[in-house]
Amino acid sequence: MTMTYEEYLDEVTTLLTEKYDLIDAAAIKHVMRAQAADFFTLHDDHPELRTQENAVLDAKKIFEQKNKSRPEAFHGRTKTPGK
């Protein structure tokens, strides 16, 4: 079953919070950044790409890419100055 574009983005966001323990705000931010970088362009044009299986794969890709830059954002932790 395919999802609407908005449902698909919501599903990827949900998967980031559930599978990778991201806080909601971080998951939303990363999905929005991926969207701004045209990561989801084909999904918008081709509804057949908006499946649960692809959402799982896309969540993994986004997590792997973004986890390298700011790992503390993925667990709701912030760095304490001086530590």
Distance bins in CASP14 RR format, pairs under 12 A and 6 or more apart:
PFRMAT RR
TARGET T0000
AUTHOR 0000-0000-0000
RMODE 2
METHOD distances of the structure
MODEL  1
1 7 0 0 0 0 0 1 0 0 0 0 0
1 8 0 0 0 0 0 1 0 0 0 0 0
1 11 0 0 0 0 0 1 0 0 0 0 0
1 47 0 0 0 0 0 1 0 0 0 0 0
1 48 0 0 0 0 0 1 0 0 0 0 0
1 50 0 0 0 0 1 0 0 0 0 0 0
1 51 1 0 0 1 0 0 0 0 0 0 0
1 52 1 0 0 1 0 0 0 0 0 0 0
1 53 0 0 0 0 0 1 0 0 0 0 0
1 54 0 0 0 0 0 1 0 0 0 0 0
1 55 0 0 0 0 0 1 0 0 0 0 0
2 8 0 0 0 0 1 0 0 0 0 0 0
2 11 0 0 0 0 0 1 0 0 0 0 0
2 43 0 0 0 0 1 0 0 0 0 0 0
2 46 0 0 0 0 1 0 0 0 0 0 0
2 47 1 0 1 0 0 0 0 0 0 0 0
2 48 1 0 0 1 0 0 0 0 0 0 0
2 49 0 0 0 0 1 0 0 0 0 0 0
2 50 1 0 1 0 0 0 0 0 0 0 0
2 51 1 0 0 1 0 0 0 0 0 0 0
2 52 0 0 0 0 1 0 0 0 0 0 0
2 53 0 0 0 0 0 1 0 0 0 0 0
2 54 0 0 0 0 1 0 0 0 0 0 0
2 55 0 0 0 0 0 1 0 0 0 0 0
3 9 0 0 0 0 1 0 0 0 0 0 0
3 10 0 0 0 0 1 0 0 0 0 0 0
3 11 1 0 0 1 0 0 0 0 0 0 0
3 12 0 0 0 0 0 1 0 0 0 0 0
3 14 0 0 0 0 0 1 0 0 0 0 0
3 40 0 0 0 0 0 1 0 0 0 0 0
3 43 0 0 0 0 1 0 0 0 0 0 0
3 44 0 0 0 0 0 1 0 0 0 0 0
3 47 0 0 0 0 1 0 0 0 0 0 0
3 48 0 0 0 0 0 1 0 0 0 0 0
3 49 0 0 0 0 1 0 0 0 0 0 0
3 50 1 0 1 0 0 0 0 0 0 0 0
3 51 1 0 0 1 0 0 0 0 0 0 0
3 52 0 0 0 0 1 0 0 0 0 0 0
3 53 0 0 0 0 0 1 0 0 0 0 0
3 54 0 0 0 0 1 0 0 0 0 0 0
3 55 1 0 0 1 0 0 0 0 0 0 0
3 58 0 0 0 0 0 1 0 0 0 0 0
4 10 0 0 0 0 1 0 0 0 0 0 0
4 11 0 0 0 0 0 1 0 0 0 0 0
4 43 0 0 0 0 0 1 0 0 0 0 0
4 44 0 0 0 0 0 1 0 0 0 0 0
4 47 0 0 0 0 1 0 0 0 0 0 0
4 50 1 0 0 1 0 0 0 0 0 0 0
5 11 0 0 0 0 0 1 0 0 0 0 0
5 12 0 0 0 0 0 1 0 0 0 0 0
5 35 0 0 0 0 1 0 0 0 0 0 0
5 40 1 0 0 1 0 0 0 0 0 0 0
5 41 0 0 0 0 0 1 0 0 0 0 0
5 42 0 0 0 0 0 1 0 0 0 0 0
5 43 1 0 0 1 0 0 0 0 0 0 0
5 44 1 0 1 0 0 0 0 0 0 0 0
5 45 0 0 0 0 1 0 0 0 0 0 0
5 46 0 0 0 0 0 1 0 0 0 0 0
5 47 0 0 0 0 1 0 0 0 0 0 0
5 49 0 0 0 0 0 1 0 0 0 0 0
5 50 1 0 0 1 0 0 0 0 0 0 0
5 55 0 0 0 0 0 1 0 0 0 0 0
6 12 0 0 0 0 0 1 0 0 0 0 0
6 13 0 0 0 0 0 1 0 0 0 0 0
6 31 0 0 0 0 0 1 0 0 0 0 0
6 35 0 0 0 0 0 1 0 0 0 0 0
6 40 0 0 0 0 0 1 0 0 0 0 0
6 43 0 0 0 0 0 1 0 0 0 0 0
6 44 0 0 0 0 0 1 0 0 0 0 0
6 50 0 0 0 0 1 0 0 0 0 0 0
7 13 0 0 0 0 0 1 0 0 0 0 0
7 14 0 0 0 0 0 1 0 0 0 0 0
7 43 0 0 0 0 0 1 0 0 0 0 0
7 47 0 0 0 0 0 1 0 0 0 0 0
7 50 1 0 0 1 0 0 0 0 0 0 0
7 51 0 0 0 0 0 1 0 0 0 0 0
7 52 0 0 0 0 0 1 0 0 0 0 0
7 55 0 0 0 0 1 0 0 0 0 0 0
8 14 0 0 0 0 0 1 0 0 0 0 0
8 15 0 0 0 0 0 1 0 0 0 0 0
8 31 0 0 0 0 1 0 0 0 0 0 0
8 34 0 0 0 0 0 1 0 0 0 0 0
8 35 0 0 0 0 0 1 0 0 0 0 0
8 39 0 0 0 0 0 1 0 0 0 0 0
8 40 1 0 0 1 0 0 0 0 0 0 0
8 42 0 0 0 0 0 1 0 0 0 0 0
8 43 1 0 1 0 0 0 0 0 0 0 0
8 44 0 0 0 0 1 0 0 0 0 0 0
8 46 0 0 0 0 0 1 0 0 0 0 0
8 47 0 0 0 0 1 0 0 0 0 0 0
8 48 0 0 0 0 0 1 0 0 0 0 0
8 49 0 0 0 0 1 0 0 0 0 0 0
8 50 1 0 1 0 0 0 0 0 0 0 0
8 51 0 0 0 0 1 0 0 0 0 0 0
8 52 0 0 0 0 1 0 0 0 0 0 0
8 53 0 0 0 0 0 1 0 0 0 0 0
8 54 0 0 0 0 1 0 0 0 0 0 0
8 55 1 0 0 1 0 0 0 0 0 0 0
8 56 0 0 0 0 0 1 0 0 0 0 0
8 57 0 0 0 0 0 1 0 0 0 0 0
8 58 0 0 0 0 1 0 0 0 0 0 0
8 59 0 0 0 0 0 1 0 0 0 0 0
9 15 0 0 0 0 0 1 0 0 0 0 0
9 16 0 0 0 0 0 1 0 0 0 0 0
9 27 0 0 0 0 0 1 0 0 0 0 0
9 28 0 0 0 0 1 0 0 0 0 0 0
9 30 0 0 0 0 0 1 0 0 0 0 0
9 31 1 0 1 0 0 0 0 0 0 0 0
9 32 0 0 0 0 1 0 0 0 0 0 0
9 33 0 0 0 0 0 1 0 0 0 0 0
9 34 0 0 0 0 1 0 0 0 0 0 0
9 35 1 0 0 1 0 0 0 0 0 0 0
9 36 0 0 0 0 0 1 0 0 0 0 0
9 39 0 0 0 0 0 1 0 0 0 0 0
9 40 1 0 0 1 0 0 0 0 0 0 0
9 43 0 0 0 0 1 0 0 0 0 0 0
9 44 0 0 0 0 1 0 0 0 0 0 0
9 50 0 0 0 0 1 0 0 0 0 0 0
9 54 0 0 0 0 0 1 0 0 0 0 0
9 55 0 0 0 0 1 0 0 0 0 0 0
9 58 0 0 0 0 1 0 0 0 0 0 0
9 59 0 0 0 0 0 1 0 0 0 0 0
9 62 0 0 0 0 0 1 0 0 0 0 0
10 16 0 0 0 0 0 1 0 0 0 0 0
10 17 0 0 0 0 0 1 0 0 0 0 0
10 24 0 0 0 0 0 1 0 0 0 0 0
10 27 0 0 0 0 0 1 0 0 0 0 0
10 28 0 0 0 0 1 0 0 0 0 0 0
10 31 0 0 0 0 1 0 0 0 0 0 0
10 32 0 0 0 0 0 1 0 0 0 0 0
10 35 0 0 0 0 0 1 0 0 0 0 0
10 50 0 0 0 0 0 1 0 0 0 0 0
10 55 0 0 0 0 1 0 0 0 0 0 0
10 59 0 0 0 0 0 1 0 0 0 0 0
11 17 0 0 0 0 0 1 0 0 0 0 0
11 18 0 0 0 0 0 1 0 0 0 0 0
11 19 0 0 0 0 0 1 0 0 0 0 0
11 27 0 0 0 0 0 1 0 0 0 0 0
11 31 0 0 0 0 1 0 0 0 0 0 0
11 40 0 0 0 0 0 1 0 0 0 0 0
11 43 0 0 0 0 0 1 0 0 0 0 0
11 50 0 0 0 0 1 0 0 0 0 0 0
11 51 0 0 0 0 1 0 0 0 0 0 0
11 52 1 0 0 1 0 0 0 0 0 0 0
11 53 0 0 0 0 0 1 0 0 0 0 0
11 54 0 0 0 0 1 0 0 0 0 0 0
11 55 1 0 1 0 0 0 0 0 0 0 0
11 56 0 0 0 0 1 0 0 0 0 0 0
11 57 0 0 0 0 0 1 0 0 0 0 0
11 58 0 0 0 0 1 0 0 0 0 0 0
11 59 0 0 0 0 1 0 0 0 0 0 0
12 18 0 0 0 0 0 1 0 0 0 0 0
12 19 0 0 0 0 0 1 0 0 0 0 0
12 20 0 0 0 0 0 1 0 0 0 0 0
12 22 0 0 0 0 0 1 0 0 0 0 0
12 27 0 0 0 0 1 0 0 0 0 0 0
12 28 0 0 0 0 0 1 0 0 0 0 0
12 30 0 0 0 0 1 0 0 0 0 0 0
12 31 1 0 1 0 0 0 0 0 0 0 0
12 32 0 0 0 0 0 1 0 0 0 0 0
12 34 0 0 0 0 1 0 0 0 0 0 0
12 35 0 0 0 0 1 0 0 0 0 0 0
12 39 0 0 0 0 1 0 0 0 0 0 0
12 40 0 0 0 0 1 0 0 0 0 0 0
12 43 0 0 0 0 1 0 0 0 0 0 0
12 49 0 0 0 0 0 1 0 0 0 0 0
12 50 0 0 0 0 1 0 0 0 0 0 0
12 51 0 0 0 0 0 1 0 0 0 0 0
12 52 0 0 0 0 0 1 0 0 0 0 0
12 54 0 0 0 0 1 0 0 0 0 0 0
12 55 1 0 1 0 0 0 0 0 0 0 0
12 56 0 0 0 0 1 0 0 0 0 0 0
12 57 0 0 0 0 1 0 0 0 0 0 0
12 58 1 0 1 0 0 0 0 0 0 0 0
12 59 1 0 1 0 0 0 0 0 0 0 0
12 60 0 0 0 0 1 0 0 0 0 0 0
12 61 0 0 0 0 1 0 0 0 0 0 0
12 62 1 0 0 1 0 0 0 0 0 0 0
12 63 0 0 0 0 1 0 0 0 0 0 0
13 19 0 0 0 0 0 1 0 0 0 0 0
13 20 0 0 0 0 0 1 0 0 0 0 0
13 22 0 0 0 0 1 0 0 0 0 0 0
13 23 0 0 0 0 0 1 0 0 0 0 0
13 24 1 0 0 1 0 0 0 0 0 0 0
13 25 0 0 0 0 0 1 0 0 0 0 0
13 26 0 0 0 0 1 0 0 0 0 0 0
13 27 1 0 1 0 0 0 0 0 0 0 0
13 28 1 0 1 0 0 0 0 0 0 0 0
13 29 0 0 0 0 1 0 0 0 0 0 0
13 30 0 0 0 0 1 0 0 0 0 0 0
13 31 1 0 1 0 0 0 0 0 0 0 0
13 32 0 0 0 0 1 0 0 0 0 0 0
13 33 0 0 0 0 0 1 0 0 0 0 0
13 34 0 0 0 0 0 1 0 0 0 0 0
13 35 0 0 0 0 0 1 0 0 0 0 0
13 40 0 0 0 0 0 1 0 0 0 0 0
13 55 0 0 0 0 1 0 0 0 0 0 0
13 58 0 0 0 0 0 1 0 0 0 0 0
13 59 0 0 0 0 1 0 0 0 0 0 0
13 62 0 0 0 0 1 0 0 0 0 0 0
13 63 0 0 0 0 0 1 0 0 0 0 0
14 20 0 0 0 0 0 1 0 0 0 0 0
14 22 0 0 0 0 0 1 0 0 0 0 0
14 24 0 0 0 0 1 0 0 0 0 0 0
14 27 1 0 0 1 0 0 0 0 0 0 0
14 28 0 0 0 0 0 1 0 0 0 0 0
14 31 0 0 0 0 1 0 0 0 0 0 0
14 52 0 0 0 0 0 1 0 0 0 0 0
14 55 0 0 0 0 1 0 0 0 0 0 0
14 56 0 0 0 0 0 1 0 0 0 0 0
14 58 0 0 0 0 0 1 0 0 0 0 0
14 59 0 0 0 0 1 0 0 0 0 0 0
15 21 0 0 0 0 0 1 0 0 0 0 0
15 22 0 0 0 0 1 0 0 0 0 0 0
15 27 0 0 0 0 1 0 0 0 0 0 0
15 30 0 0 0 0 0 1 0 0 0 0 0
15 31 0 0 0 0 1 0 0 0 0 0 0
15 52 0 0 0 0 1 0 0 0 0 0 0
15 53 0 0 0 0 0 1 0 0 0 0 0
15 54 0 0 0 0 0 1 0 0 0 0 0
15 55 1 0 1 0 0 0 0 0 0 0 0
15 56 1 0 0 1 0 0 0 0 0 0 0
15 57 0 0 0 0 1 0 0 0 0 0 0
15 58 0 0 0 0 1 0 0 0 0 0 0
15 59 1 1 0 0 0 0 0 0 0 0 0
15 60 0 0 0 0 1 0 0 0 0 0 0
15 61 0 0 0 0 0 1 0 0 0 0 0
15 62 0 0 0 0 1 0 0 0 0 0 0
15 63 0 0 0 0 1 0 0 0 0 0 0
16 22 1 0 1 0 0 0 0 0 0 0 0
16 23 0 0 0 0 1 0 0 0 0 0 0
16 24 0 0 0 0 1 0 0 0 0 0 0
16 25 0 0 0 0 0 1 0 0 0 0 0
16 26 1 0 0 1 0 0 0 0 0 0 0
16 27 1 1 0 0 0 0 0 0 0 0 0
16 28 0 0 0 0 1 0 0 0 0 0 0
16 29 0 0 0 0 0 1 0 0 0 0 0
16 30 1 0 0 1 0 0 0 0 0 0 0
16 31 1 0 0 1 0 0 0 0 0 0 0
16 32 0 0 0 0 0 1 0 0 0 0 0
16 33 0 0 0 0 0 1 0 0 0 0 0
16 34 0 0 0 0 0 1 0 0 0 0 0
16 55 0 0 0 0 0 1 0 0 0 0 0
16 56 0 0 0 0 0 1 0 0 0 0 0
16 58 0 0 0 0 1 0 0 0 0 0 0
16 59 1 0 1 0 0 0 0 0 0 0 0
16 60 0 0 0 0 1 0 0 0 0 0 0
16 61 0 0 0 0 0 1 0 0 0 0 0
16 62 1 0 0 1 0 0 0 0 0 0 0
16 63 1 0 0 1 0 0 0 0 0 0 0
16 64 0 0 0 0 0 1 0 0 0 0 0
16 65 0 0 0 0 0 1 0 0 0 0 0
16 66 0 0 0 0 1 0 0 0 0 0 0
16 67 0 0 0 0 0 1 0 0 0 0 0
16 73 0 0 0 0 0 1 0 0 0 0 0
16 74 0 0 0 0 1 0 0 0 0 0 0
17 23 1 0 0 1 0 0 0 0 0 0 0
17 24 1 0 1 0 0 0 0 0 0 0 0
17 25 0 0 0 0 1 0 0 0 0 0 0
17 26 0 0 0 0 1 0 0 0 0 0 0
17 27 1 0 1 0 0 0 0 0 0 0 0
17 28 0 0 0 0 1 0 0 0 0 0 0
17 29 0 0 0 0 0 1 0 0 0 0 0
17 30 0 0 0 0 0 1 0 0 0 0 0
17 31 0 0 0 0 0 1 0 0 0 0 0
17 59 0 0 0 0 1 0 0 0 0 0 0
17 62 0 0 0 0 0 1 0 0 0 0 0
17 63 0 0 0 0 0 1 0 0 0 0 0
17 74 0 0 0 0 0 1 0 0 0 0 0
17 75 0 0 0 0 0 1 0 0 0 0 0
17 76 0 0 0 0 0 1 0 0 0 0 0
18 24 0 0 0 0 0 1 0 0 0 0 0
18 27 0 0 0 0 1 0 0 0 0 0 0
18 55 0 0 0 0 0 1 0 0 0 0 0
18 56 0 0 0 0 0 1 0 0 0 0 0
18 59 0 0 0 0 1 0 0 0 0 0 0
18 63 0 0 0 0 0 1 0 0 0 0 0
19 27 0 0 0 0 0 1 0 0 0 0 0
19 55 0 0 0 0 0 1 0 0 0 0 0
19 56 1 0 0 1 0 0 0 0 0 0 0
19 57 0 0 0 0 0 1 0 0 0 0 0
19 58 0 0 0 0 0 1 0 0 0 0 0
19 59 1 0 0 1 0 0 0 0 0 0 0
19 60 1 0 0 1 0 0 0 0 0 0 0
19 62 0 0 0 0 0 1 0 0 0 0 0
19 63 1 0 0 1 0 0 0 0 0 0 0
19 64 0 0 0 0 0 1 0 0 0 0 0
19 74 0 0 0 0 0 1 0 0 0 0 0
20 26 0 0 0 0 1 0 0 0 0 0 0
20 27 0 0 0 0 1 0 0 0 0 0 0
20 30 0 0 0 0 1 0 0 0 0 0 0
20 56 0 0 0 0 0 1 0 0 0 0 0
20 59 1 0 0 1 0 0 0 0 0 0 0
20 60 0 0 0 0 1 0 0 0 0 0 0
20 61 0 0 0 0 0 1 0 0 0 0 0
20 62 0 0 0 0 1 0 0 0 0 0 0
20 63 1 0 1 0 0 0 0 0 0 0 0
20 64 0 0 0 0 1 0 0 0 0 0 0
20 65 0 0 0 0 0 1 0 0 0 0 0
20 66 0 0 0 0 1 0 0 0 0 0 0
20 67 1 0 0 1 0 0 0 0 0 0 0
20 71 0 0 0 0 0 1 0 0 0 0 0
20 73 0 0 0 0 0 1 0 0 0 0 0
20 74 1 0 0 1 0 0 0 0 0 0 0
20 75 0 0 0 0 1 0 0 0 0 0 0
20 76 0 0 0 0 0 1 0 0 0 0 0
21 27 0 0 0 0 1 0 0 0 0 0 0
21 63 0 0 0 0 1 0 0 0 0 0 0
21 67 0 0 0 0 0 1 0 0 0 0 0
21 71 0 0 0 0 0 1 0 0 0 0 0
21 73 0 0 0 0 0 1 0 0 0 0 0
21 74 1 0 0 1 0 0 0 0 0 0 0
21 75 1 0 1 0 0 0 0 0 0 0 0
21 76 0 0 0 0 1 0 0 0 0 0 0
21 77 0 0 0 0 0 1 0 0 0 0 0
22 28 0 0 0 0 1 0 0 0 0 0 0
22 29 0 0 0 0 1 0 0 0 0 0 0
22 30 1 0 0 1 0 0 0 0 0 0 0
22 31 0 0 0 0 0 1 0 0 0 0 0
22 59 0 0 0 0 1 0 0 0 0 0 0
22 62 0 0 0 0 1 0 0 0 0 0 0
22 63 1 0 0 1 0 0 0 0 0 0 0
22 66 0 0 0 0 1 0 0 0 0 0 0
22 67 0 0 0 0 1 0 0 0 0 0 0
22 70 0 0 0 0 0 1 0 0 0 0 0
22 71 0 0 0 0 0 1 0 0 0 0 0
22 72 0 0 0 0 0 1 0 0 0 0 0
22 73 1 0 0 1 0 0 0 0 0 0 0
22 74 1 0 1 0 0 0 0 0 0 0 0
22 75 1 0 0 1 0 0 0 0 0 0 0
22 76 1 0 0 1 0 0 0 0 0 0 0
22 77 0 0 0 0 0 1 0 0 0 0 0
23 29 0 0 0 0 1 0 0 0 0 0 0
23 30 0 0 0 0 0 1 0 0 0 0 0
23 72 0 0 0 0 0 1 0 0 0 0 0
23 73 1 0 0 1 0 0 0 0 0 0 0
23 74 1 0 0 1 0 0 0 0 0 0 0
23 75 1 0 0 1 0 0 0 0 0 0 0
23 76 1 0 1 0 0 0 0 0 0 0 0
23 77 0 0 0 0 1 0 0 0 0 0 0
23 78 0 0 0 0 0 1 0 0 0 0 0
24 30 0 0 0 0 0 1 0 0 0 0 0
24 31 0 0 0 0 0 1 0 0 0 0 0
24 73 0 0 0 0 0 1 0 0 0 0 0
24 74 0 0 0 0 0 1 0 0 0 0 0
24 76 0 0 0 0 1 0 0 0 0 0 0
25 31 0 0 0 0 0 1 0 0 0 0 0
25 32 0 0 0 0 0 1 0 0 0 0 0
25 73 0 0 0 0 1 0 0 0 0 0 0
25 74 0 0 0 0 0 1 0 0 0 0 0
25 76 0 0 0 0 1 0 0 0 0 0 0
25 78 0 0 0 0 0 1 0 0 0 0 0
26 32 0 0 0 0 0 1 0 0 0 0 0
26 33 0 0 0 0 0 1 0 0 0 0 0
26 62 0 0 0 0 0 1 0 0 0 0 0
26 63 0 0 0 0 0 1 0 0 0 0 0
26 66 0 0 0 0 1 0 0 0 0 0 0
26 67 0 0 0 0 0 1 0 0 0 0 0
26 69 0 0 0 0 0 1 0 0 0 0 0
26 70 0 0 0 0 1 0 0 0 0 0 0
26 71 0 0 0 0 0 1 0 0 0 0 0
26 72 0 0 0 0 1 0 0 0 0 0 0
26 73 1 0 1 0 0 0 0 0 0 0 0
26 74 1 0 0 1 0 0 0 0 0 0 0
26 75 0 0 0 0 1 0 0 0 0 0 0
26 76 1 0 0 1 0 0 0 0 0 0 0
26 77 0 0 0 0 0 1 0 0 0 0 0
26 78 0 0 0 0 0 1 0 0 0 0 0
27 33 0 0 0 0 0 1 0 0 0 0 0
27 34 0 0 0 0 0 1 0 0 0 0 0
27 59 0 0 0 0 1 0 0 0 0 0 0
27 62 0 0 0 0 1 0 0 0 0 0 0
27 63 0 0 0 0 1 0 0 0 0 0 0
27 66 0 0 0 0 1 0 0 0 0 0 0
27 67 0 0 0 0 0 1 0 0 0 0 0
27 73 0 0 0 0 1 0 0 0 0 0 0
27 74 0 0 0 0 1 0 0 0 0 0 0
27 75 0 0 0 0 0 1 0 0 0 0 0
27 76 0 0 0 0 0 1 0 0 0 0 0
28 34 0 0 0 0 0 1 0 0 0 0 0
28 35 0 0 0 0 0 1 0 0 0 0 0
28 62 0 0 0 0 0 1 0 0 0 0 0
28 73 0 0 0 0 0 1 0 0 0 0 0
29 35 0 0 0 0 0 1 0 0 0 0 0
29 36 0 0 0 0 0 1 0 0 0 0 0
29 62 0 0 0 0 0 1 0 0 0 0 0
29 66 0 0 0 0 1 0 0 0 0 0 0
29 69 0 0 0 0 0 1 0 0 0 0 0
29 70 0 0 0 0 1 0 0 0 0 0 0
29 73 1 0 0 1 0 0 0 0 0 0 0
29 74 0 0 0 0 0 1 0 0 0 0 0
29 76 0 0 0 0 0 1 0 0 0 0 0
30 36 0 0 0 0 0 1 0 0 0 0 0
30 37 0 0 0 0 0 1 0 0 0 0 0
30 39 0 0 0 0 1 0 0 0 0 0 0
30 58 0 0 0 0 0 1 0 0 0 0 0
30 59 0 0 0 0 1 0 0 0 0 0 0
30 61 0 0 0 0 0 1 0 0 0 0 0
30 62 1 0 1 0 0 0 0 0 0 0 0
30 63 1 0 0 1 0 0 0 0 0 0 0
30 64 0 0 0 0 0 1 0 0 0 0 0
30 65 0 0 0 0 1 0 0 0 0 0 0
30 66 1 0 1 0 0 0 0 0 0 0 0
30 67 0 0 0 0 1 0 0 0 0 0 0
30 68 0 0 0 0 0 1 0 0 0 0 0
30 69 0 0 0 0 1 0 0 0 0 0 0
30 70 0 0 0 0 1 0 0 0 0 0 0
30 73 0 0 0 0 1 0 0 0 0 0 0
30 74 0 0 0 0 1 0 0 0 0 0 0
31 37 0 0 0 0 0 1 0 0 0 0 0
31 39 0 0 0 0 1 0 0 0 0 0 0
31 40 0 0 0 0 1 0 0 0 0 0 0
31 43 0 0 0 0 0 1 0 0 0 0 0
31 55 0 0 0 0 0 1 0 0 0 0 0
31 58 0 0 0 0 1 0 0 0 0 0 0
31 59 0 0 0 0 1 0 0 0 0 0 0
31 61 0 0 0 0 0 1 0 0 0 0 0
31 62 1 0 0 1 0 0 0 0 0 0 0
31 63 0 0 0 0 0 1 0 0 0 0 0
31 65 0 0 0 0 0 1 0 0 0 0 0
31 66 0 0 0 0 1 0 0 0 0 0 0
32 39 0 0 0 0 0 1 0 0 0 0 0
32 40 0 0 0 0 0 1 0 0 0 0 0
32 62 0 0 0 0 0 1 0 0 0 0 0
32 66 0 0 0 0 0 1 0 0 0 0 0
33 39 0 0 0 0 1 0 0 0 0 0 0
33 40 0 0 0 0 0 1 0 0 0 0 0
33 62 0 0 0 0 1 0 0 0 0 0 0
33 65 0 0 0 0 1 0 0 0 0 0 0
33 66 1 0 0 1 0 0 0 0 0 0 0
33 69 0 0 0 0 0 1 0 0 0 0 0
33 70 0 0 0 0 0 1 0 0 0 0 0
33 73 0 0 0 0 0 1 0 0 0 0 0
34 40 1 0 0 1 0 0 0 0 0 0 0
34 41 0 0 0 0 0 1 0 0 0 0 0
34 43 0 0 0 0 0 1 0 0 0 0 0
34 58 1 0 0 1 0 0 0 0 0 0 0
34 59 0 0 0 0 0 1 0 0 0 0 0
34 61 0 0 0 0 1 0 0 0 0 0 0
34 62 1 0 1 0 0 0 0 0 0 0 0
34 63 0 0 0 0 0 1 0 0 0 0 0
34 64 0 0 0 0 0 1 0 0 0 0 0
34 65 0 0 0 0 1 0 0 0 0 0 0
34 66 0 0 0 0 1 0 0 0 0 0 0
35 41 0 0 0 0 1 0 0 0 0 0 0
35 43 0 0 0 0 1 0 0 0 0 0 0
35 44 0 0 0 0 1 0 0 0 0 0 0
35 58 0 0 0 0 0 1 0 0 0 0 0
35 62 0 0 0 0 0 1 0 0 0 0 0
37 61 0 0 0 0 0 1 0 0 0 0 0
37 62 0 0 0 0 0 1 0 0 0 0 0
37 65 0 0 0 0 1 0 0 0 0 0 0
37 66 0 0 0 0 0 1 0 0 0 0 0
38 44 0 0 0 0 1 0 0 0 0 0 0
38 45 0 0 0 0 0 1 0 0 0 0 0
39 49 0 0 0 0 0 1 0 0 0 0 0
39 54 0 0 0 0 0 1 0 0 0 0 0
39 57 0 0 0 0 0 1 0 0 0 0 0
39 58 1 0 0 1 0 0 0 0 0 0 0
39 59 0 0 0 0 0 1 0 0 0 0 0
39 61 0 0 0 0 1 0 0 0 0 0 0
39 62 1 0 0 1 0 0 0 0 0 0 0
39 65 0 0 0 0 1 0 0 0 0 0 0
39 66 0 0 0 0 0 1 0 0 0 0 0
40 46 0 0 0 0 0 1 0 0 0 0 0
40 49 0 0 0 0 1 0 0 0 0 0 0
40 50 0 0 0 0 1 0 0 0 0 0 0
40 54 0 0 0 0 0 1 0 0 0 0 0
40 55 0 0 0 0 0 1 0 0 0 0 0
40 58 1 0 0 1 0 0 0 0 0 0 0
40 59 0 0 0 0 0 1 0 0 0 0 0
40 61 0 0 0 0 0 1 0 0 0 0 0
40 62 0 0 0 0 1 0 0 0 0 0 0
41 49 0 0 0 0 0 1 0 0 0 0 0
42 48 0 0 0 0 0 1 0 0 0 0 0
42 49 1 0 1 0 0 0 0 0 0 0 0
42 50 0 0 0 0 1 0 0 0 0 0 0
42 54 0 0 0 0 1 0 0 0 0 0 0
42 58 0 0 0 0 0 1 0 0 0 0 0
43 49 1 0 1 0 0 0 0 0 0 0 0
43 50 1 0 1 0 0 0 0 0 0 0 0
43 51 0 0 0 0 1 0 0 0 0 0 0
43 54 1 0 0 1 0 0 0 0 0 0 0
43 55 0 0 0 0 1 0 0 0 0 0 0
43 57 0 0 0 0 0 1 0 0 0 0 0
43 58 0 0 0 0 1 0 0 0 0 0 0
44 50 0 0 0 0 1 0 0 0 0 0 0
46 54 0 0 0 0 0 1 0 0 0 0 0
47 54 0 0 0 0 0 1 0 0 0 0 0
48 54 0 0 0 0 1 0 0 0 0 0 0
49 55 0 0 0 0 1 0 0 0 0 0 0
49 57 0 0 0 0 0 1 0 0 0 0 0
49 58 0 0 0 0 1 0 0 0 0 0 0
50 57 0 0 0 0 0 1 0 0 0 0 0
50 58 0 0 0 0 1 0 0 0 0 0 0
51 57 0 0 0 0 1 0 0 0 0 0 0
51 58 0 0 0 0 0 1 0 0 0 0 0
52 58 0 0 0 0 0 1 0 0 0 0 0
52 59 0 0 0 0 0 1 0 0 0 0 0
53 59 0 0 0 0 0 1 0 0 0 0 0
53 60 0 0 0 0 0 1 0 0 0 0 0
54 60 0 0 0 0 0 1 0 0 0 0 0
54 61 0 0 0 0 0 1 0 0 0 0 0
55 61 0 0 0 0 0 1 0 0 0 0 0
55 62 0 0 0 0 0 1 0 0 0 0 0
56 62 0 0 0 0 0 1 0 0 0 0 0
56 63 0 0 0 0 0 1 0 0 0 0 0
57 63 0 0 0 0 0 1 0 0 0 0 0
57 64 0 0 0 0 0 1 0 0 0 0 0
58 64 0 0 0 0 0 1 0 0 0 0 0
58 65 0 0 0 0 0 1 0 0 0 0 0
59 65 0 0 0 0 0 1 0 0 0 0 0
59 66 0 0 0 0 0 1 0 0 0 0 0
59 67 0 0 0 0 0 1 0 0 0 0 0
60 66 0 0 0 0 0 1 0 0 0 0 0
60 67 0 0 0 0 0 1 0 0 0 0 0
61 67 0 0 0 0 0 1 0 0 0 0 0
62 68 0 0 0 0 0 1 0 0 0 0 0
62 69 0 0 0 0 0 1 0 0 0 0 0
62 74 0 0 0 0 0 1 0 0 0 0 0
63 69 0 0 0 0 0 1 0 0 0 0 0
63 70 0 0 0 0 0 1 0 0 0 0 0
63 71 0 0 0 0 0 1 0 0 0 0 0
63 73 0 0 0 0 0 1 0 0 0 0 0
63 74 1 0 0 1 0 0 0 0 0 0 0
64 71 0 0 0 0 0 1 0 0 0 0 0
64 74 0 0 0 0 0 1 0 0 0 0 0
65 74 0 0 0 0 0 1 0 0 0 0 0
66 72 0 0 0 0 0 1 0 0 0 0 0
66 73 1 0 0 1 0 0 0 0 0 0 0
66 74 1 0 0 1 0 0 0 0 0 0 0
67 73 0 0 0 0 1 0 0 0 0 0 0
67 74 1 0 1 0 0 0 0 0 0 0 0
67 75 0 0 0 0 0 1 0 0 0 0 0
68 74 0 0 0 0 0 1 0 0 0 0 0
70 76 0 0 0 0 0 1 0 0 0 0 0
70 77 0 0 0 0 0 1 0 0 0 0 0
70 78 0 0 0 0 0 1 0 0 0 0 0
70 79 0 0 0 0 1 0 0 0 0 0 0
71 77 0 0 0 0 1 0 0 0 0 0 0
71 78 0 0 0 0 0 1 0 0 0 0 0
71 79 0 0 0 0 0 1 0 0 0 0 0
72 78 1 0 0 1 0 0 0 0 0 0 0
72 79 1 0 1 0 0 0 0 0 0 0 0
72 80 0 0 0 0 0 1 0 0 0 0 0
72 83 0 0 0 0 0 1 0 0 0 0 0
73 79 0 0 0 0 0 1 0 0 0 0 0
77 83 0 0 0 0 0 1 0 0 0 0 0
END
